[in-house]
Amino acid sequence: MDERGRTAGRRRAGNHVEIVGTGPRLELVGDFDVRSTGRVRSAIDEALVHHDRVVVDLAGVENVDLTALRVLAAAGRRAARDGHHVLVASPQPGVRRLMHLSHLARLMEVESVASSA
């Protein structure tokens, strides 16, 4: 735990998304909605400057809106156009459900993390 009583790694960001990590893996924690899409888009674009494959880990995201999912789909399309990949990893069941209901899952590369035994 850090000095604020938060556990290192997966921290609850409250009502906004926090981007944890840099490089080829971006972990999002909190609520990913229209208020944070600009920051997430910029972080993905910056990571793609240095890496051919970027993973956006959604394990720490419990709530998402359609605007946020559209940002992920658009990032994947832009990356593919340049020969790169954006993978969405570990979406929570509610997030995955919205991805499928909105048909945006078809426009994203979605990676599931196998549970460790």
ROPA-864252 format. One record per residue: residue in three letters; x, y, z of N, C-alpha, C, O in turn. Coordinates in Angstrom, 2 decimals, decimal comma, m for minus. Layout:
N
PT  resn     n_c1     n_c2     n_c3    ca_c1    ca_c2    ca_c3     c_c1     c_c2     c_c3     o_c1     o_c2     o_c3
PT   ALA        X        Y        Z        X        Y        Z        X        Y        Z        X        Y        Z
...
END
This chain:
117
PT  resn     n_c1     n_c2     n_c3    ca_c1    ca_c2    ca_c3     c_c1     c_c2     c_c3     o_c1     o_c2     o_c3
PT   MET     0,84    m1,19     0,00     0,00     0,00     0,00     0,88     1,24     0,00     1,97     1,26     0,57
PT   ASP     0,38     2,27    m0,64     1,14     3,51    m0,63     0,69     4,40     0,53    m0,12     3,98     1,35
PT   GLU     1,23     5,61     0,58     0,93     6,51     1,70    m0,53     6,93     1,78    m0,97     7,41     2,82
PT   ARG    m1,28     6,76     0,71    m2,70     7,11     0,72    m3,59     5,91     1,01    m4,81     6,03     0,98
PT   GLY    m2,98     4,76     1,28    m3,77     3,58     1,59    m4,24     2,82     0,38    m5,09     1,94     0,49
PT   ARG    m3,68     3,15    m0,80    m4,07     2,45    m2,02    m3,10     1,31    m2,26    m1,91     1,42    m1,96
PT   THR    m3,60     0,24    m2,80    m2,76    m0,88    m3,14    m2,05    m0,57    m4,44    m2,65    m0,05    m5,38
PT   ALA    m0,75    m0,88    m4,49     0,02    m0,65    m5,71    m0,55    m1,51    m6,81    m1,14    m2,56    m6,55
PT   GLY    m0,37    m1,09    m8,06    m0,88    m1,86    m9,19    m2,31    m1,45    m9,49    m2,54    m0,34    m9,97
PT   ARG    m3,26    m2,31    m9,21    m4,66    m2,04    m9,53    m5,28    m1,17    m8,44    m5,69    m1,66    m7,39
PT   ARG    m5,33     0,12    m8,72    m5,92     1,06    m7,78    m7,26     1,52    m8,32    m7,42     1,69    m9,53
PT   ARG    m8,19     1,71    m7,46    m9,50     2,22    m7,86    m9,38     3,71    m8,07    m8,97     4,44    m7,16
PT   ALA    m9,71     4,17    m9,24    m9,52     5,57    m9,60   m10,72     6,44    m9,28   m10,69     7,64    m9,55
PT   GLY   m11,76     5,89    m8,72   m12,93     6,69    m8,43   m13,80     6,83    m9,65   m14,09     5,84   m10,33
PT   ASN   m14,22     8,06    m9,96   m15,16     8,23   m11,07   m14,48     8,61   m12,38   m15,15     9,07   m13,30
PT   HIS   m13,19     8,45   m12,47   m12,50     8,72   m13,73   m11,46     7,62   m13,96   m11,10     6,90   m13,03
PT   VAL   m11,00     7,51   m15,17   m10,03     6,45   m15,47    m8,62     6,95   m15,20    m8,28     8,11   m15,47
PT   GLU    m7,82     6,07   m14,68    m6,41     6,33   m14,47    m5,65     5,42   m15,42    m5,99     4,25   m15,57
PT   ILE    m4,63     5,94   m16,05    m3,79     5,15   m16,95    m2,55     4,75   m16,17    m1,73     5,60   m15,80
PT   VAL    m2,43     3,45   m15,91    m1,30     2,93   m15,15    m0,37     2,25   m16,13    m0,79     1,41   m16,93
PT   GLY     0,87     2,60   m16,07     1,86     1,99   m16,95     2,06     2,79   m18,21     1,23     3,61   m18,61
PT   THR     3,19     2,53   m18,81     3,54     3,16   m20,07     4,12     2,07   m20,95     4,17     0,91   m20,56
PT   GLY     4,54     2,44   m22,12     5,11     1,45   m23,01     4,04     0,70   m23,76     3,00     1,26   m24,08
PT   PRO     4,28    m0,58   m24,03     3,35    m1,32   m24,87     2,10    m1,82   m24,15     1,20    m2,35   m24,79
PT   ARG     2,03    m1,65   m22,83     0,84    m2,11   m22,08     0,32    m0,95   m21,24     1,01    m0,44   m20,35
PT   LEU    m0,93    m0,55   m21,53    m1,59     0,51   m20,79    m2,72    m0,12   m19,99    m3,64    m0,71   m20,56
PT   GLU    m2,65     0,02   m18,69    m3,70    m0,53   m17,82    m4,62     0,62   m17,42    m4,17     1,62   m16,87
PT   LEU    m5,91     0,46   m17,70    m6,89     1,48   m17,33    m7,59     1,02   m16,07    m7,98    m0,14   m15,95
PT   VAL    m7,76     1,95   m15,13    m8,39     1,64   m13,85    m9,41     2,73   m13,57    m9,09     3,92   m13,62
PT   GLY   m10,64     2,34   m13,26   m11,69     3,29   m12,93   m12,80     3,24   m13,95   m13,02     2,22   m14,61
PT   ASP   m13,51     4,35   m14,09   m14,62     4,45   m15,03   m14,12     5,10   m16,31   m13,67     6,25   m16,30
PT   PHE   m14,21     4,37   m17,41   m13,73     4,85   m18,70   m14,93     5,37   m19,47   m15,74     4,60   m19,98
PT   ASP   m15,03     6,70   m19,55   m16,16     7,32   m20,23   m15,70     8,53   m21,02   m14,50     8,77   m21,15
PT   VAL   m16,64     9,26   m21,53   m16,36    10,39   m22,42   m15,38    11,39   m21,80   m14,64    12,06   m22,52
PT   ARG   m15,37    11,51   m20,47   m14,49    12,48   m19,82   m13,01    12,12   m19,95   m12,15    12,99   m19,80
PT   SER   m12,70    10,88   m20,22   m11,30    10,46   m20,25   m10,85     9,96   m21,62    m9,72     9,49   m21,76
PT   THR   m11,70    10,05   m22,62   m11,32     9,50   m23,92   m10,14    10,22   m24,56    m9,31     9,58   m25,21
PT   GLY   m10,04    11,51   m24,39    m8,92    12,26   m24,96    m7,59    11,81   m24,40    m6,62    11,64   m25,15
PT   ARG    m7,53    11,63   m23,09    m6,28    11,18   m22,46    m5,91     9,78   m22,90    m4,74     9,49   m23,17
PT   VAL    m6,90     8,89   m22,98    m6,63     7,51   m23,39    m6,19     7,48   m24,85    m5,23     6,79   m25,19
PT   ARG    m6,87     8,22   m25,70    m6,49     8,29   m27,12    m5,05     8,77   m27,25    m4,27     8,20   m28,01
PT   SER    m4,69     9,80   m26,52    m3,32    10,33   m26,58    m2,30     9,31   m26,09    m1,23     9,17   m26,67
PT   ALA    m2,63     8,59   m25,01    m1,71     7,59   m24,47    m1,50     6,45   m25,47    m0,37     5,97   m25,64
PT   ILE    m2,57     6,01   m26,12    m2,45     4,94   m27,13    m1,61     5,44   m28,30    m0,70     4,74   m28,75
PT   ASP    m1,91     6,63   m28,80    m1,17     7,17   m29,93     0,32     7,32   m29,59     1,17     7,00   m30,42
PT   GLU     0,62     7,78   m28,39     2,02     7,92   m27,97     2,70     6,55   m27,89     3,84     6,41   m28,32
PT   ALA     2,02     5,56   m27,35     2,59     4,22   m27,26     2,86     3,64   m28,65     3,86     2,95   m28,85
PT   LEU     1,98     3,92   m29,60     2,15     3,40   m30,96     3,32     4,03   m31,70     3,81     3,46   m32,68
PT   VAL     3,77     5,19   m31,24     4,96     5,80   m31,84     6,18     4,92   m31,57     7,09     4,86   m32,39
PT   HIS     6,19     4,25   m30,43     7,37     3,49   m30,00     7,20     1,98   m30,09     8,19     1,26   m29,99
PT   HIS     5,97     1,49   m30,26     5,71     0,05   m30,23     4,74    m0,33   m31,36     3,81     0,41   m31,66
PT   ASP     4,99    m1,48   m31,96     4,10    m1,96   m33,02     2,81    m2,56   m32,48     1,80    m2,60   m33,18
PT   ARG     2,86    m3,02   m31,24     1,70    m3,67   m30,63     1,47    m3,04   m29,26     2,37    m3,04   m28,41
PT   VAL     0,28    m2,52   m29,04    m0,09    m1,91   m27,76    m1,28    m2,67   m27,19    m2,26    m2,93   m27,89
PT   VAL    m1,18    m3,01   m25,91    m2,27    m3,70   m25,23    m2,92    m2,71   m24,28    m2,25    m2,08   m23,47
PT   VAL    m4,24    m2,57   m24,39    m5,01    m1,74   m23,47    m5,75    m2,70   m22,54    m6,72    m3,35   m22,94
PT   ASP    m5,27    m2,77   m21,31    m5,80    m3,71   m20,31    m6,98    m3,07   m19,59    m6,84    m2,04   m18,94
PT   LEU    m8,15    m3,70   m19,73    m9,38    m3,17   m19,13    m9,80    m3,92   m17,87   m10,93    m3,76   m17,42
PT   ALA    m8,92    m4,73   m17,31    m9,29    m5,53   m16,12    m9,75    m4,64   m14,96   m10,58    m5,06   m14,16
PT   GLY    m9,22    m3,44   m14,86    m9,57    m2,54   m13,78   m10,71    m1,59   m14,11   m11,01    m0,69   m13,32
PT   VAL   m11,36    m1,78   m15,26   m12,47    m0,91   m15,67   m13,78    m1,65   m15,45   m14,02    m2,70   m16,05
PT   GLU   m14,62    m1,09   m14,59   m15,92    m1,71   m14,33   m17,03    m1,05   m15,12   m18,02    m1,71   m15,46
PT   ASN   m16,89     0,23   m15,43   m17,91     0,97   m16,17   m17,27     1,62   m17,38   m16,18     2,19   m17,31
PT   VAL   m17,98     1,53   m18,50   m17,51     2,10   m19,74   m18,72     2,62   m20,51   m19,83     2,11   m20,34
PT   ASP   m18,51     3,62   m21,34   m19,62     4,07   m22,19   m19,28     3,86   m23,65   m18,15     3,50   m23,99
PT   LEU   m20,24     4,08   m24,51   m20,04     3,83   m25,94   m18,97     4,72   m26,55   m18,24     4,30   m27,45
PT   THR   m18,86     5,94   m26,07   m17,84     6,84   m26,60   m16,45     6,26   m26,34   m15,59     6,30   m27,21
PT   ALA   m16,24     5,73   m25,16   m14,95     5,14   m24,82   m14,65     3,92   m25,69   m13,53     3,74   m26,16
PT   LEU   m15,67     3,08   m25,90   m15,46     1,90   m26,76   m15,18     2,32   m28,19   m14,37     1,68   m28,88
PT   ARG   m15,82     3,37   m28,66   m15,56     3,86   m30,02   m14,12     4,35   m30,15   m13,50     4,19   m31,20
PT   VAL   m13,58     4,96   m29,09   m12,19     5,41   m29,11   m11,25     4,23   m29,27   m10,28     4,30   m30,02
PT   LEU   m11,53     3,12   m28,56   m10,69     1,93   m28,69   m10,78     1,34   m30,09    m9,77     0,94   m30,67
PT   ALA   m12,00     1,28   m30,64   m12,18     0,74   m31,99   m11,46     1,62   m33,01   m10,80     1,10   m33,91
PT   ALA   m11,58     2,92   m32,88   m10,92     3,84   m33,81    m9,40     3,75   m33,69    m8,69     3,81   m34,70
PT   ALA    m8,89     3,60   m32,48    m7,44     3,45   m32,29    m6,94     2,19   m32,98    m5,87     2,19   m33,59
PT   GLY    m7,72     1,12   m32,88    m7,35    m0,11   m33,56    m7,33     0,04   m35,07    m6,44    m0,49   m35,74
PT   ARG    m8,30     0,75   m35,61    m8,36     0,97   m37,06    m7,17     1,83   m37,52    m6,53     1,53   m38,53
PT   ARG    m6,88     2,90   m36,76    m5,74     3,76   m37,12    m4,44     2,97   m37,07    m3,59     3,10   m37,95
PT   ALA    m4,28     2,16   m36,04    m3,06     1,36   m35,88    m2,92     0,37   m37,03    m1,84     0,23   m37,60
PT   ALA    m4,01    m0,31   m37,39    m3,96    m1,30   m38,46    m3,58    m0,66   m39,79    m2,86    m1,25   m40,59
PT   ARG    m4,06     0,54   m40,01    m3,73     1,27   m41,24    m2,22     1,48   m41,36    m1,69     1,53   m42,47
PT   ASP    m1,54     1,60   m40,20    m0,09     1,82   m40,18     0,69     0,53   m39,94     1,91     0,58   m39,72
PT   GLY     0,01    m0,61   m39,97     0,70    m1,88   m39,77     0,94    m2,23   m38,31     1,79    m3,08   m38,02
PT   HIS     0,22    m1,60   m37,40     0,36    m1,85   m35,97    m0,89    m2,54   m35,44    m1,86    m2,77   m36,17
PT   HIS    m0,86    m2,86   m34,15    m2,01    m3,52   m33,51    m2,32    m2,87   m32,18    m1,41    m2,52   m31,42
PT   VAL    m3,60    m2,71   m31,89    m4,07    m2,34   m30,55    m4,96    m3,48   m30,11    m5,97    m3,78   m30,74
PT   LEU    m4,57    m4,11   m29,01    m5,35    m5,21   m28,46    m6,02    m4,74   m27,18    m5,41    m4,06   m26,36
PT   VAL    m7,27    m5,12   m27,01    m8,01    m4,83   m25,79    m7,97    m6,12   m24,97    m8,40    m7,18   m25,43
PT   ALA    m7,46    m6,02   m23,74    m7,29    m7,20   m22,91    m8,17    m7,16   m21,67    m8,41    m6,10   m21,09
PT   SER    m8,64    m8,31   m21,28    m9,30    m8,56   m20,00   m10,50    m7,68   m19,67   m10,59    m7,19   m18,54
PT   PRO   m11,41    m7,46   m20,60   m12,58    m6,65   m20,23   m13,45    m7,39   m19,21   m13,65    m8,60   m19,32
PT   GLN   m13,95    m6,66   m18,23   m14,87    m7,22   m17,24   m16,14    m7,67   m17,96   m16,41    m7,20   m19,06
PT   PRO   m16,93    m8,57   m17,36   m18,14    m9,07   m18,03   m19,09    m7,97   m18,51   m19,63    m8,07   m19,62
PT   GLY   m19,31    m6,94   m17,71   m20,21    m5,86   m18,12   m19,66    m5,07   m19,29   m20,41    m4,66   m20,18
PT   VAL   m18,37    m4,85   m19,30   m17,72    m4,14   m20,40   m17,79    m5,00   m21,66   m18,11    m4,50   m22,74
PT   ARG   m17,49    m6,28   m21,52   m17,55    m7,20   m22,67   m18,97    m7,25   m23,25   m19,15    m7,28   m24,47
PT   ARG   m19,96    m7,26   m22,37   m21,36    m7,31   m22,81   m21,69    m6,07   m23,66   m22,32    m6,19   m24,71
PT   LEU   m21,28    m4,89   m23,20   m21,54    m3,67   m23,96   m20,78    m3,68   m25,29   m21,29    m3,19   m26,30
PT   MET   m19,58    m4,23   m25,30   m18,82    m4,34   m26,54   m19,60    m5,17   m27,57   m19,64    m4,83   m28,75
PT   HIS   m20,22    m6,26   m27,10   m20,98    m7,12   m28,01   m22,34    m6,52   m28,38   m22,74    m6,59   m29,54
PT   LEU   m23,03    m5,95   m27,41   m24,34    m5,34   m27,70   m24,22    m4,20   m28,70   m25,11    m4,00   m29,53
PT   SER   m23,14    m3,45   m28,61   m22,93    m2,31   m29,49   m22,31    m2,73   m30,83   m22,19    m1,91   m31,74
PT   HIS   m21,93    m4,00   m30,94   m21,26    m4,54   m32,13   m19,86    m3,97   m32,33   m19,25    m4,18   m33,38
PT   LEU   m19,35    m3,25   m31,34   m18,00    m2,71   m31,46   m16,94    m3,78   m31,25   m15,79    m3,60   m31,65
PT   ALA   m17,31    m4,89   m30,63   m16,36    m5,99   m30,45   m15,85    m6,49   m31,81   m14,72    m6,97   m31,91
PT   ARG   m16,68    m6,37   m32,83   m16,27    m6,79   m34,18   m15,16    m5,92   m34,74   m14,42    m6,34   m35,63
PT   LEU   m15,04    m4,70   m34,22   m14,07    m3,75   m34,75   m12,79    m3,69   m33,92   m11,91    m2,88   m34,20
PT   MET   m12,68    m4,54   m32,90   m11,53    m4,53   m32,01   m10,89    m5,91   m31,95   m11,55    m6,93   m32,14
PT   GLU    m9,60    m5,90   m31,69    m8,92    m7,15   m31,35    m9,06    m7,28   m29,84    m8,55    m6,45   m29,09
PT   VAL    m9,73    m8,32   m29,38    m9,96    m8,52   m27,96    m9,22    m9,76   m27,52    m9,40   m10,84   m28,08
PT   GLU    m8,39    m9,60   m26,51    m7,58   m10,69   m25,98    m8,08   m11,02   m24,58    m8,26   m10,13   m23,76
PT   SER    m8,30   m12,29   m24,32    m8,69   m12,72   m22,98    m7,45   m13,22   m22,26    m6,61   m13,90   m22,86
PT   VAL    m7,34   m12,90   m21,01    m6,24   m13,40   m20,21    m6,72   m14,67   m19,53    m7,73   m14,66   m18,83
PT   ALA    m6,01   m15,75   m19,74    m6,38   m17,02   m19,11    m6,19   m16,91   m17,62    m5,21   m16,33   m17,15
PT   SER    m7,13   m17,47   m16,86    m7,00   m17,43   m15,40    m5,91   m18,37   m14,98    m5,77   m19,46   m15,52
PT   SER    m5,14   m17,94   m13,99    m4,05   m18,80   m13,50    m4,58   m19,81   m12,51    m5,42   m19,48   m11,66
PT   ALA    m4,10   m21,04   m12,61    m4,58   m22,10   m11,73    m3,64   m22,34   m10,58    m3,90   m23,21    m9,75
END
